[in-house]
């Protein structure tokens, strides 16, 4: 039976939900407060990352965060503030950062990433619109012996989880990257990963959805809901009232503000990440993470993107030039022949990733509302998990058994 579905949020997760719901024959509307041409879905590294099996809430992250709190150029920066919501989130993060909970999270993160990667590859095969997708794997480049040792320890956990991983010395890395100078000790290579160019995909997806009859309402902010019992009857904005049968909350870092209007608590903190585009030949062929600096490097269509940092702070898109410079410095440190120019740094952009306390997204129906599905909190894996989340949301709306067990992703778990 066709339903009227209102999706709040037009990032990669929201548009993926729209794609599958539209394919299932539903009448779909997407509402987003932005112009839908910027933010985390546009400035990310474009990684599809089954390799990223360790959640942000890993043992040791609390001490690292405290250590780096005074260093605004650090890879993981927490802006000190006495905010009740943040302090509660930080406590929940601390409770989640145990070895036992990380071990329980590893297969969950692996499975949803592999599920989503299969859907990206199905999309590429169907070609509803053209987009860049390459499965070349991922290099975890290390410039210290300690960094390589720690990364190999993570890689061994990935091996135990069934992923294909290799340990490379500097000469071995050169076989993957023959055309650029590297200052490294070695690397870990994950065969399972892929990469994309986010902006063309988002533009192509939007155009495709409009062509298929999906209504896109950009630059429109949700101001309230018409509620009746345990059902949402309509979504309201300053521009109008939209009667609905189902609502999908996929508003990323803004999800808690929308959820509050529905008397729900969705613990999410915005984690700001930055990107620099170098639109000159760099010689870089492989997507890589510069391990000690926590910077991602992606060869995209016609340019190389350097992206990174996790800045837990306020809900804004202000650019911190210190953090931009840290990314540029990391690029130079690992690739001595690559110089990020001043103009490229001035054109840096940022996006806000929605971070949950335990590193797992929220996907499911909260008990309070019969016709609401929450799909947010994907942190640094939003791009990777977009199609997977969209498919799962479509299954929930249709009332069929989801492709994955969603118990661990339940939005009421905190």
N, C-alpha and C positions, 0 to 999 in steps of 0.2 A: 504494500500500500504506500502510495506516495505521500510524503510528509513535507510540510513547510519547515525548513531548518534554517535557523539564524546562527551564523558563526561570528563570534566576536573576536577579531584579530585576523589580520591579513598577512602574516609572516609565512614562512615555509610550512609551519604546522597547520595554520588556518587554511591556506590554499590547498594543502594536501588533503585535508578533511573535505574541502569543497569538491576536489577532483573525484574522490571515491563516492561521496554522497550523490554527486551529479550522475556518475556512472550507474548508480543504483536506482536512478529514476526519481530522486527527490528534487523538490523546488528549493534551491539554495540561495541564500543571501549572505554576503560577507560584509561586515561593518568594521572599519578600522579608523582610528583617530588620526593617523598620519596620511601623507600623500601616497603611501605604499611604494616608495622608491628609495628608502634609506633604512638604517637600523641593522640589527644583528643578522637578519636574513640576507642582507646585501653586502656586508663588510666582513663576513666570516672567511675562514680559510678554505671552505668548499670541500671539507674532508668527509668521506664516508668511512667511519672508524670502528670496525670490529676490534681493532687493536686496543682501543681505550677502555680496558676492562676495569680499571681501578677508579672508583668514584672520587670526587673532590674531597669528600669527608673521609679521608684516609688517616690512619695513625700518623702523627707527626705534623699534620697541617696546622693544628692549633699553635704549636710551638713555633713553627715557621712564620705563621701570621703575626704572632707577637714580636718575633725577632725583626720582621720586615716592616712593622707598623710605623717606624720612624723614617723609613726609606721610601719616598714616593716613586722611586725608579725601580723598585723591586718587582719580580715577576708576579707576586701575589701580595696585594696591598689592601689592608682593611682600614678604612677611614674611621678613626676613633670618634664615637658619638654616643651620647646617652639617650638612646631611643628605645622605648619599651619593646616595640615590634622587633627591632634588630637584636636586642639583648636576648629575647625569647628564642629567636632563630639561632643565635650563636650557642645558646644552651642546648638546643636540639641538635645542632651540628656536632657539638662536643659529645653528646650521648651516642651519636651515630658513628663517630670516628674510632671504632674499635676493630681489631683484627677479625673477630668473629663476624661482625656485620659486613665488613668488606668482602670476606669470603662468600657470604650469602649473596652479595650483590654481583659478584663476578659473572656467574652464569646468566643472570637476568640481563645485565648490560650486553653481554656477548650475544645472547639470543635475539634481543630486539634489534641490535645493530645488523646482524646477519639477515634477519627478516626484512629489514628496511632496505638493505643493499640489494636483495633479490627483487624487490619492488622497483628500485631505481633501474635495474637492468631490464626488467620487464617493460618499464616505460621507454627505455632506450630502444628496445626491440620493436615496440608498438609505434614509436615515433609520432605521438599526437602533435608534437611540435619539435623542431630541431633544438638540441642542446649538447653542450660539451660534457662528456663523461669518459674518464680513462681509469682503468684499473691497473696501475703500475706498482701498487704497494706503497709502503711508507718507510722512509729511513729515519731512525732516531739517532741523530748525529751527536756525538759526545766529544768534547775537547779536553776532557780530563779522564784519568784512569778511574777515579772514584765515580764519576758520572756514568762511565761505561759499566762499571761493576754493578751499580744500583739499577741501571736500566736493564741489564741482563737478568737480574733477580726478578724484575717485573715480567720480563719476557718468558722466564721459566714458568711463571704462573700462567701466562697465556698459553704456553705449550701444553701444560697440564689441562687447560680448558679446551684443547683441541685445535689451537690456531697454529699456522705454519710460521715459524720464526727462525731467523739465522743470525749468528754473531759474526760481524765482519771487522777485519782490521782496516787500517787506512788504505792499503792497496786494494782490498776487496771493495771498499766504497768507491774507489776510483773507476772501477768497472761500470758502476751505475752512473757516475758523474764524471765523464772523461773531459768535459769542456769547461770546467771551472776550477780554480784553485781552492783547496780546502785546508783549513788548519784544524785538524781533528785527530783524535786518538783512534777512533773506530766508530762503529754504529751497530745498532740492532735493526734488522730488516724484517718488516711485517709484510707478508705476501698478500694478506687478506684485504687491504685497504684500497680505496679508490678516491678520485678527486674530480671536482667540477669547477665551473665558473658560475658563481651564484647569480649575478645580475641578469645575464641573458636567460637563465632558467626561470627566474621570477617573472621577468617581462613576458617570456613565452607562455608561461603557465597562466598569467593573468589574461592575456589575449585569448588563449584557448578557452578558458572558463567563460569569458564574456560571449565568445562565439557559440558556446554550448548552452547559453541561456542563464548562466549564473549572474546574479545581480551584485555588482561591486559598489559598495558605498564607502568611498575613501573620504578622509578629512571630516569624519562624522564621529562624534563621541557619544557613547552610551551614557544616558543620564538617569535611567531608571527602568523599572520593570512593572508590568501589570501582573499581579500575583493572585492566584485563587487556590486556596488550600495548599496542596503540595505541588502545584503546577505553575509554570511560568506561561502566561497567556499571551504576552506581547513584550517586545523590547522597545524602549523609547529613546529617542535622541532629540536634539534641538531641531532637527529637520523633519521628524515624523514619528509615527507609532507603527510598529511592524508586528502584526499578529503572527504567532508562531506555534508550531507543534513541538519542536525540539530546539534547544539552545546548546551550542558548543562554545565553551569558554576557552579560547586559545590566544589570549592577549599577552602572552609572554610575561615580561617583567611588570606589566600593568595589571596582571590578573588579580592580585590581592585587592586592588582598589575596586574592581568590578565585583569581585566576590563579596566584598563587604556590603554592597547594596543588596545582596541576597542572604545576608546574615551568615556568611560562611567565612571561615578562616583558612586561607591557603598560604602557608608559610613559604614565601619566595623573597629572595633578596636580589637586587639587580647587580650583576657582575659586568662591569664595563670592560670591553675589549677594543683594541685599536687595530687599524690596518694602514699600511703604506703600499701604494702601487708604484712599481718601477716599470715604466713603459719604454724601456730600452733593452736590447739584448743583454742578458746576464750570463748565458751559458748554462743556467740551471735547468736540468731536465726532470729531476725527481722531487716530488713532494717530500718535505723533510721537517722534522721538529728539531730545533736547536736545544738540546736537552737542558743544559745548565742555565740557559737564558729563558726557557719556556716560550720560544718564538716559533711559529709555524711558517713554513715557506712553501708556496704553491705556484708552480708554473701554470698560468691560466692562458686564455686565448689572447695572445698578443702582448702579454705583460707578466711580470712576476709579482706576487703579493707576499708581503711580510706582515704577519698578524700575531697579536699576542697580548699578554698581560691579563690579569684578573684583578679588577679594582672594585671591591665590594664597598659601595657607598650610596650616594643619593641617586634619585631617579631623574637624571638629566643627561644631555649629550654634550656637555662641555668638554673640550679637548684640553688635556694636560700635556703641554709640550715636553715636559720631563719624561713622561712615559713614551711619547713618540720617539724621543731621542734614544731611549733605552732600546727600542726595537731596531733603530738604525745602527746603533753601536753593536748590537748582537749580530746583525747581518755582516758588518765589517769584520767582526771577530772570527766568525766561522768561514766567511768567504772573503779573504783579504783583497780580492780584485773587484769586489762589488762596493760601490760608493753610492749611498743614498743622498741625492741632492737636496738642497734646502727647499726648493720649490715642491719637491715630492713630499717632504715632511710637512710643509704648510698645507698640503692637500690631504693630509691624513684624515680619516673619518673613524667614528666609533659606533658601537652598538651595545645594547644591554642584554645580557643573557640572563634568563630567569633561573636562579639557583635555589634548589631545595636543600634542606638540612642534611639529607642522607644521600644526595647525588643521584637519586632515581626520579624520573618524571612523575607527574600526576596524570593518570589516564583512567577514567572511570566515572561512575555516577555517584555523587555524594548522596547520602541517605535522605537529606532534607528535601530534595527536589526530584520528582519522578522523571522529569523530561529535561534534565541538564546533564551534559557530559563535560567533564573537565579534561583539558588536554594542554598542559603547560608544565613548566619546570624542567626543561630539557638541558639547561645550562650550556656547556660547550658542545653538546651533541645534538643541538636542535636541527642543524642541517642534515646530519647523518640519520636522524630518526624521523624526519618529516613524513615520508611516505608510509613508513611503518605505523606511525601514530594515526595518520589519516585513515588507513585501512582498518585499524582496530576501532576507531571512532565510528566508521561506517557500519561495522558489525554490531556495535552496541546500539546504534540507532535502529538498525533492522531487527534487533532482538535475537540475533543468532549467536552461537557460541564463538567467542573470539579466537583468533588464530593462536594467541598466546594466553597463558594464565596471567590475569591482570591483578591478582590479589596483592602483590607487593607494590603495585603502582597506585593503590587506592587513594583517592584524594582526602579521605577522612583519617588517614593513618596517624596524623599528629593530633 
